[in-house]
Amino acid sequence: MDVAKVLGLVQPLISRIESGERKLDPIEFGELCKLYKRGVRYFLPDIPV
């Protein structure tokens, strides 16, 4: 799956996100949750409710 294409971003930007060089904004994070069919808690289990 081409995550960059699905999110409308360029591949180098996805690589920077994956390496921790760039943070996700909340909208991008929400789109990734939808893409992978996982809730926020799957990626961030320790956040308070």
Protein Blocks (a to p, Z undefined) as FASTA:
>chain_A
ZZklmnopafklmmmmmnopaccdfklmmmmmmmnopafklmmmmbcZZ
